[in-house]
């Protein structure tokens, strides 16, 4: 696994049910892309959209559900 994905999975584990957002990473970090890569290898991640306090938009909060879908 590359270091960017490792950084994201570690952050998801640490955050538990609270989840993570782009604010948890450096400016320019491609969180959405890393989430897509993790999903492609079987990591189950829930996306919740929530209001963005800095404007009228919304941003995503990602919550780790299961690391390996084969664990069912």
URBEL-V957074 format. One record per backbone hydrogen bond with DSSP energy under -1.0 kcal/mol. CO is the residue of the C=O (numbers start at 1). NH is the residue of the N-H. If there is no record, write none. Layout:
co,nh
CO,NH
CO,NH
//
This chain:
co,nh
2,6
3,7
4,8
5,9
6,10
7,11
8,12
9,13
10,14
11,15
12,16
15,18
20,62
21,24
22,25
26,29
29,31
30,34
31,35
32,36
33,37
34,38
35,39
36,40
38,43
39,42
42,69
44,65
44,66
46,63
48,61
50,59
52,55
57,52
59,50
61,48
62,20
63,46
66,44
68,71
//
